[in-house]
Amino acid sequence: MFRLRRRFARDRFFAGIRCFCRLWCLGGDMSRLILRFRIAGIPVMVDPGFWLVPLLLGWRAGWRVMLLWVVAVFVSVLVHELGHAFASMSFGGTPKIALMMFGGLTHSEYPKGFEPSRLQSALVTVAGPGAGFLMALVAYFYQSVAQPPPESTAMMVSQLFFWINVFWGLVNLVPVLPLDGGHLMRAILSGPGPEAGFVRALFVTVVVGPVAALVSGYYGYIMAAVFFGVFSFRAGTQLHSLSRATADFKSGLGDRLDAAVHALNEQDYGEAFRIANGVASMAKSKQIRMSAIRVKALALMNDGKPAMAIDVLDELPPEESDPFAYGICLCALGKMEEAVPALERAVEMGVYPNALVVLIDVLEKTGQHKRADALKSMLEQGNDGQDC
């Protein structure tokens, strides 16, 4: 254990950060390196960024140890997410697993009209750490029964699986969003209204998160301290945004935004733009303002003004960008070649149902028939297009 702790010392952490920056700059667009597979029918997506953090934490331990460490982290995080997934399936959910840069995420869709109870949500949440603790117990049982030599690979692997799952399981149960402990607190504190538990869990995060960061830093777990600090900051930011959104709704901006959407659906694009423009200029919350900007862009796009729509879309920050609308506007302006990257990004996001069809059409019009045919075969096979 002490040998493992020395590998996570402060100097190595900051050296790892420098290495991470170099890897990230060299990596460019790594979306094509996404790994996809299924376990027991559950789709699993592994983003290439997932591998960077374990590599940073173990890159100075030697190639043999680093390889074992990365594999142990991958298996442990996957087992953790499978715990969530199997628990949600027992309540009728359809889960999907994504392993990303700082951990994993299991998203489950339930039948229409079904909402998991507070107890069911809590059980799905604790199933993840529970699966990890079970793996740690198996590793401990193996060490006790098989008693491999202290310096053997078998002993090292079993120790890695034991400590990773115990440490990560305990950290993950700290009542801080977005950790499992935070989601468990959200289920416990749920009340009237769909977001009551979420807001209360955010308040708990703001209080507990800084304490967890200080304790982690005091004991030398710098990465954990950084995570808890980031989580606390995000929770505070979300609470601030929610307070602004509440003020906007109380002032009637929510109703005005609904009126703009209604005008858009009625094809009264001038009125939709006028209302949405007023909402965007008055909104204090980011959510209301971004929604109003999108309505403005859609109104201009449907009104045959794609150039003006692009100017409006440029008002959106990068994390709120709408690549599908951007690509459609570029197509309307005859800039097919420029539209391809935007449409590719829209397909990768997986939230635009018609993005793949539009991309295939644009590829054919720009003479990229071979790639268009490949995407057509994917579409005919029922693929959702997120692999392209």
C-alpha positions in Angstrom: 0.0 0.0 0.0 2.8 2.4 0.9 4.5 1.6 -2.4 1.3 2.4 -4.2 0.9 5.7 -2.4 4.4 6.9 -3.3 3.4 6.5 -7.0 0.7 9.1 -6.5 2.9 11.6 -4.8 2.7 15.3 -5.6 5.7 15.6 -7.9 4.5 12.7 -10.1 1.0 14.2 -10.2 2.2 17.5 -11.7 4.6 15.7 -14.0 1.7 13.7 -15.2 -0.3 16.8 -15.8 2.4 18.1 -18.1 2.5 14.7 -19.9 -1.3 14.8 -20.3 -1.2 18.2 -21.9 1.3 17.0 -24.5 -0.7 13.9 -25.2 -3.9 15.9 -25.5 -2.3 18.4 -27.9 -0.9 15.6 -30.0 -4.1 13.6 -29.9 -6.3 16.0 -31.9 -9.6 14.5 -32.9 -9.6 11.1 -31.2 -13.3 10.4 -31.8 -12.4 7.7 -34.4 -10.6 5.8 -31.7 -13.8 5.2 -29.7 -14.1 1.5 -28.6 -17.5 -0.1 -28.7 -18.6 -3.5 -27.6 -21.5 -5.3 -25.7 -21.6 -7.2 -22.5 -24.8 -9.3 -21.9 -26.5 -7.1 -24.5 -25.4 -3.9 -22.8 -23.7 -1.4 -25.2 -20.4 -0.1 -23.9 -18.5 2.9 -25.3 -15.0 3.6 -24.2 -13.8 7.1 -25.1 -10.0 7.3 -25.9 -9.7 10.0 -23.1 -10.5 7.3 -20.6 -7.1 5.8 -20.9 -5.2 9.0 -20.3 -5.9 9.4 -16.5 -4.7 5.8 -15.5 -1.7 6.3 -17.8 -0.9 9.6 -16.1 -1.1 8.0 -12.7 1.1 5.1 -13.5 3.4 6.2 -16.3 6.5 6.4 -14.1 6.0 2.9 -12.5 7.6 1.0 -15.4 5.9 -0.5 -18.4 4.9 -3.8 -16.7 3.3 -2.3 -13.7 1.7 0.5 -15.7 0.1 -2.0 -18.1 -1.3 -4.1 -15.2 -2.5 -0.9 -13.5 -4.3 0.4 -16.6 -6.0 -3.0 -17.2 -7.0 -3.2 -13.5 -8.5 0.3 -13.6 -10.4 -0.5 -16.8 -11.9 -3.7 -15.5 -12.7 -2.2 -12.1 -14.5 0.8 -13.6 -16.4 -1.4 -16.1 -17.5 -3.8 -13.3 -18.6 -0.8 -11.3 -20.8 0.5 -14.2 -22.1 -3.0 -14.9 -23.3 -3.1 -11.3 -25.5 0.0 -12.0 -26.5 -1.5 -15.4 -27.7 -4.9 -14.1 -29.5 -3.2 -11.2 -31.4 -0.9 -13.6 -32.2 -3.9 -15.8 -33.8 -5.6 -12.9 -36.3 -2.7 -12.7 -37.0 -2.8 -16.4 -34.4 -0.3 -17.5 -32.3 -0.4 -20.8 -28.8 0.7 -19.8 -25.9 2.1 -21.8 -22.4 2.4 -20.4 -19.9 5.1 -21.3 -16.3 5.1 -19.9 -14.9 8.6 -20.2 -11.8 10.6 -19.1 -12.6 10.8 -15.3 -14.6 7.6 -14.8 -17.8 6.0 -16.2 -21.5 6.8 -16.7 -24.4 4.4 -16.9 -27.6 5.9 -18.5 -30.8 3.9 -18.3 -34.0 4.4 -20.2 -37.2 3.0 -18.6 -40.5 2.2 -20.2 -42.7 5.1 -21.0 -44.7 6.2 -18.0 -42.5 4.4 -15.5 -40.5 6.3 -13.0 -38.2 4.5 -10.6 -39.1 4.9 -6.9 -36.8 6.4 -4.4 -35.8 3.0 -3.1 -35.2 1.7 -6.7 -33.0 4.7 -7.5 -31.0 4.2 -4.4 -30.5 0.5 -5.1 -29.3 1.2 -8.6 -26.9 3.8 -7.2 -25.3 1.5 -4.5 -25.1 -1.4 -6.9 -22.0 0.2 -8.6 -19.9 0.4 -5.4 -21.3 -2.9 -4.3 -20.0 -4.6 -7.4 -16.6 -3.0 -6.8 -16.5 -4.2 -3.2 -17.4 -7.7 -4.3 -14.5 -7.7 -6.7 -12.2 -6.5 -3.9 -13.5 -9.3 -1.7 -12.7 -11.8 -4.5 -9.2 -10.4 -4.8 -8.7 -10.6 -1.0 -10.1 -14.2 -1.0 -7.6 -15.2 -3.7 -4.7 -13.7 -1.8 -5.7 -15.6 1.4 -6.3 -19.0 -0.3 -3.8 -19.1 -3.1 -1.1 -17.2 -1.2 0.9 -16.2 -4.3 4.6 -15.2 -3.8 4.9 -11.5 -2.6 6.8 -10.3 -5.7 4.8 -12.3 -8.2 2.5 -10.8 -10.9 -0.5 -12.6 -9.5 0.0 -10.9 -6.1 0.5 -7.5 -7.7 -2.7 -7.9 -9.8 -4.8 -9.1 -6.8 -3.5 -6.2 -4.7 -4.3 -3.7 -7.5 -7.8 -5.0 -7.8 -8.3 -5.0 -4.1 -7.1 -1.4 -3.4 -8.6 0.1 -6.5 -12.0 -1.2 -5.7 -11.9 -0.4 -2.0 -10.5 3.1 -2.5 -12.7 4.0 -5.4 -15.8 2.5 -3.8 -15.3 4.5 -0.6 -14.5 7.7 -2.4 -17.5 7.2 -4.7 -19.8 7.0 -1.7 -18.9 10.5 -0.5 -22.2 12.5 -0.7 -20.9 14.8 -3.5 -22.4 15.1 -7.0 -21.7 13.6 -9.5 -20.4 10.7 -7.5 -22.7 7.8 -6.5 -22.9 9.1 -2.9 -24.3 12.4 -4.3 -26.9 10.5 -6.4 -27.8 8.4 -3.4 -28.2 11.7 -1.4 -30.4 13.0 -4.2 -32.7 9.9 -4.0 -32.8 10.2 -0.2 -33.6 13.9 -0.2 -36.1 13.9 -3.0 -39.4 15.6 -2.3 -42.1 17.6 -4.1 -41.1 18.5 -7.6 -38.8 16.5 -9.9 -35.7 18.5 -9.1 -36.1 18.9 -5.3 -33.6 16.1 -4.5 -31.1 17.4 -7.1 -31.1 20.9 -5.6 -30.8 19.6 -2.1 -27.9 17.3 -3.2 -26.2 20.3 -4.7 -26.3 22.1 -1.3 -24.8 19.0 0.3 -22.1 19.0 -2.3 -21.2 22.6 -1.7 -20.7 21.8 2.0 -19.1 18.4 1.9 -17.0 18.8 -1.3 -14.5 21.4 0.1 -14.1 19.3 3.3 -13.4 16.2 1.2 -10.9 18.1 -0.9 -9.0 19.4 2.2 -8.9 15.9 3.7 -7.7 14.3 0.5 -5.0 16.9 0.1 -3.9 16.5 3.7 -3.4 12.8 3.2 -1.5 13.3 -0.1 -4.3 12.2 -2.5 -3.8 15.2 -4.8 -5.9 13.9 -7.7 -8.9 13.2 -5.4 -8.5 16.7 -3.9 -8.6 18.3 -7.3 -11.7 16.2 -8.2 -13.6 17.2 -5.1 -12.6 20.8 -5.6 -13.9 20.7 -9.2 -17.1 19.0 -8.1 -17.7 21.6 -5.4 -17.2 24.5 -7.9 -19.5 22.9 -10.4 -22.2 22.4 -7.7 -21.9 26.1 -6.7 -22.1 27.2 -10.3 -25.2 25.0 -10.9 -26.9 26.4 -7.8 -26.2 30.0 -9.1 -27.6 29.1 -12.5 -30.7 27.5 -11.0 -31.3 30.7 -8.9 -31.0 32.8 -12.1 -33.3 30.4 -14.0 -35.9 30.6 -11.2 -35.8 34.4 -11.4 -36.3 34.3 -15.1 -39.3 32.0 -14.9 -40.8 34.2 -12.2 -40.4 37.2 -14.4 -42.3 35.4 -17.2 -39.4 34.7 -19.6 -40.3 31.0 -19.6 -43.8 31.8 -20.9 -42.4 34.2 -23.5 -40.0 31.5 -24.7 -42.9 29.1 -25.0 -44.7 31.7 -27.1 -41.6 32.0 -29.4 -41.6 28.2 -29.8 -45.3 28.2 -30.6 -44.8 30.9 -33.2 -42.0 28.9 -34.7 -44.2 25.8 -35.0 -46.9 28.0 -36.6 -44.3 29.1 -39.2 -44.6 32.7 -38.0 -40.8 33.1 -38.2 -40.7 36.9 -37.8 -42.7 36.8 -34.6 -40.7 33.8 -33.3 -37.5 35.8 -33.9 -38.9 38.9 -32.3 -40.0 37.2 -29.1 -36.9 35.0 -28.8 -34.6 38.0 -29.4 -36.3 39.9 -26.5 -36.0 36.8 -24.2 -32.3 36.4 -25.1 -31.5 40.0 -24.3 -33.3 39.9 -20.9 -32.4 36.4 -19.6 -30.1 36.2 -16.6 -29.8 32.4 -16.8 -27.7 30.6 -19.3 -30.3 28.0 -20.0 -33.0 30.4 -21.0 -30.6 32.6 -23.0 -29.2 29.6 -25.0 -32.7 28.3 -25.7 -33.8 31.7 -27.0 -30.7 31.9 -29.2 -31.5 28.5 -30.7 -35.1 29.6 -31.4 -33.7 32.8 -33.1 -31.4 30.7 -35.3 -34.2 28.3 -36.3 -36.5 31.1 -37.1 -33.9 32.7 -39.4 -33.0 29.4 -41.0 -36.6 28.5 -41.8 -37.2 32.0 -43.0 -34.5 31.5 -45.7 -31.8 33.6 -44.0 -29.0 31.0 -43.4 -26.2 33.6 -43.3 -27.9 35.5 -40.5 -28.7 32.2 -38.7 -25.0 31.3 -38.7 -24.2 34.7 -37.1 -26.7 33.9 -34.4 -25.4 30.4 -33.9 -21.9 31.9 -33.4 -23.3 33.5 -30.2 -23.5 30.0 -28.6 -20.4 29.0 -26.6 -18.5 25.9 -27.9 -20.1 23.5 -25.3 -23.6 24.7 -26.4 -23.0 24.6 -30.2 -25.5 23.2 -32.6 -23.4 21.5 -35.3 -26.5 20.1 -37.1 -28.1 23.5 -37.6 -24.7 25.0 -38.5 -24.2 22.3 -41.2 -27.7 22.8 -42.6 -27.1 26.6 -42.9 -23.8 26.0 -44.7 -25.5 23.7 -47.1 -28.2 26.3 -47.8 -25.4 28.7 -48.6 -23.9 26.2 -51.0 -20.8 25.6 -48.8 -21.1 21.8 -48.9 -17.4 21.1 -48.2 -17.5 23.3 -45.1 -20.7 21.6 -44.0 -19.2 18.1 -43.8 -17.1 18.5 -40.6 -20.1 20.1 -38.8 -22.4 17.3 -39.9 -19.8 14.7 -38.9 -19.8 16.2 -35.4 -23.6 16.2 -35.3 -23.6 12.4 -36.2 -20.9 11.7 -33.5 -23.1 13.5 -30.9 -25.9 11.0 -31.6 -28.7 13.4 -30.7 -29.8 14.5 -34.2 -31.9 11.7 -35.8 -31.5 13.0 -39.4 -27.8 14.0 -39.2 -26.5 10.8 -40.8 -29.0 11.0 -43.7 -28.1 14.6 -44.4 -24.3 13.8 -44.1 -24.7 11.0 -46.7 -26.5 13.4 -49.1 -23.8 16.1 -48.7 -21.0 13.5 -49.2 -22.6 12.4 -52.5 -23.0 16.0 -53.7 -19.3 16.7 -52.9 -18.2 13.6 -54.8 -17.2 11.5 -51.8 -19.2 8.5 -53.0 -17.1 5.8 -51.4 -17.6 7.2 -47.9 -21.3 7.9 -48.6 -21.8 4.2 -49.7 -20.1 3.0 -46.5 -22.4 5.2 -44.4 -25.4 4.0 -46.4 -24.6 0.4 -45.5 -24.4 1.3 -41.9 -27.7 3.0 -42.1 -29.3 0.0 -43.8 -28.0 -2.3 -41.1 -29.7 -0.2 -38.4 -26.6 1.4 -37.1 -27.3 4.7 -35.3 -24.3 6.3 -37.1 -22.3 7.2 -34.0 -19.3 5.2 -35.2 -18.5 7.3 -38.2 
